[in-house]
Amino acid sequence: MAKILIVDDAEFLRVRISKMLTADGYEVIEAENGAKAVSTYQASHPDLVLMDVTMPEMDGLTALKHIRAFDPKARVVMLTALGQESVVLEAIKSGARDFVVKPFERERVLGAISKLLV
């Protein structure tokens, strides 16, 4: 099954998503900020990244750009709060393949993942 990197500074959210994905058979790795996401991506080569936009140390947009520079084929889905539409547009322009608005539905997250892992 596919390996997914979950990137969010909120531990409870990483745990929630991790439980959801492992229950569906995915292998999960985690990072708590954008800087850690970039190094984890380079070391682990996950099949897909679920990444929050707003994080300390390095935000999701900056991390997205670093990951895409390292791997132009990287599949990244951004997790965003309501009201961050301009950030979503920049993320898509920077190579994000999809976005999920928080709070999210389980089906929306799994749908975004399955669509990109075809």
VEXLUMPA-496990 format. One line per 5 residues: their letters; for each residue z, x, y of C-alpha. Coordinates in Angstrom, 3 decimals, padded with zeros to 6 digits. Layout:
A> Z/X/Y ~ ...
//
This chain:
MAKIL> 000.000/000.000/000.000 ~ -000.502/001.051/003.600 ~ 001.950/003.190/005.575 ~ 002.985/001.714/008.940 ~ 004.774/003.497/011.779
IVDDA> 007.094/001.229/013.780 ~ 007.896/002.514/017.267 ~ 010.519/000.763/019.392 ~ 013.625/001.931/021.211 ~ 015.515/-001.161/020.007
EFLRV> 016.924/-000.339/016.574 ~ 017.477/-004.013/015.680 ~ 013.766/-004.676/016.239 ~ 012.701/-001.705/014.108 ~ 015.006/-002.920/011.336
RISKM> 013.696/-006.497/011.613 ~ 010.052/-005.414/011.436 ~ 010.786/-002.865/008.711 ~ 012.418/-005.493/006.478 ~ 009.513/-007.870/007.057
LTADG> 006.901/-005.235/006.192 ~ 008.652/-003.716/003.186 ~ 009.072/-007.241/001.772 ~ 005.273/-007.508/001.986 ~ 004.836/-004.192/000.170
YEVIE> 004.140/-001.839/003.079 ~ 005.625/001.640/003.342 ~ 007.434/001.944/006.679 ~ 008.384/004.894/008.853 ~ 010.100/004.611/012.225
AENGA> 010.316/006.296/015.616 ~ 012.587/005.382/018.522 ~ 010.371/006.506/021.414 ~ 006.839/007.543/022.278 ~ 007.439/011.292/021.986
KAVST> 008.844/010.865/018.483 ~ 005.949/008.518/017.657 ~ 003.378/011.200/018.488 ~ 005.071/013.871/016.361 ~ 005.696/011.419/013.504
YQASH> 002.069/010.279/013.600 ~ 000.811/013.855/013.454 ~ 003.121/014.698/010.538 ~ 002.734/011.478/008.516 ~ -000.753/010.128/009.287
PDLVL> 000.196/006.441/008.954 ~ -002.498/003.814/008.386 ~ -001.336/001.765/011.369 ~ 001.142/001.938/014.264 ~ 003.139/-000.957/015.741
MDVTM> 004.358/000.355/019.111 ~ 006.423/-001.057/021.948 ~ 005.075/-000.563/025.461 ~ 008.357/000.072/027.312 ~ 010.483/002.923/025.940
PEMDG> 012.470/005.879/027.283 ~ 011.298/009.486/027.083 ~ 007.620/008.523/026.651 ~ 006.270/004.999/027.055 ~ 003.940/003.349/024.585
LTALK> 000.790/003.707/026.712 ~ 001.265/007.454/027.053 ~ 002.032/007.784/023.345 ~ -001.060/005.686/022.531 ~ -003.236/008.094/024.531
HIRAF> -001.727/011.126/022.765 ~ -002.155/009.560/019.328 ~ -005.762/008.557/020.054 ~ -006.513/012.070/021.367 ~ -005.170/013.473/018.080
DPKAR> -006.907/010.807/015.962 ~ -009.636/008.759/017.674 ~ -009.672/006.361/014.689 ~ -005.939/005.582/014.946 ~ -005.140/001.897/014.547
VVMLT> -002.446/000.950/017.048 ~ -001.038/-002.512/017.758 ~ 001.046/-002.739/020.922 ~ 004.230/-004.820/021.073 ~ 004.692/-006.247/024.538
ALGQE> 007.007/-008.605/026.380 ~ 005.764/-011.697/028.146 ~ 004.434/-010.952/031.610 ~ 002.964/-007.540/030.806 ~ -000.686/-008.640/030.799
SVVLE> -001.863/-005.757/032.998 ~ -000.238/-003.297/030.613 ~ -001.981/-004.978/027.675 ~ -005.354/-004.563/029.399 ~ -004.684/-000.870/029.974
AIKSG> -003.581/-000.479/026.350 ~ -006.797/-002.074/025.072 ~ -008.846/000.185/027.375 ~ -006.894/003.153/026.007 ~ -007.734/002.294/022.421
ARDFV> -005.137/-000.187/021.184 ~ -006.743/-002.460/018.615 ~ -004.508/-005.496/019.179 ~ -001.241/-006.584/020.754 ~ 001.630/-008.843/019.757
VKPFE> 003.808/-010.573/022.357 ~ 007.577/-010.481/021.803 ~ 009.369/-012.478/020.647 ~ 006.851/-012.577/017.845 ~ 006.181/-014.724/014.830
RERVL> 006.127/-013.061/011.413 ~ 002.638/-014.460/010.746 ~ 001.264/-012.992/013.986 ~ 002.480/-009.486/013.112 ~ 001.218/-009.659/009.531
GAISK> -002.088/-011.142/010.707 ~ -002.664/-008.294/013.171 ~ -001.893/-005.749/010.454 ~ -004.091/-007.303/007.768 ~ -006.987/-007.693/010.231
LLV> -006.940/-003.970/010.995 ~ -006.340/-002.676/007.487 ~ -009.480/-004.253/006.004
//
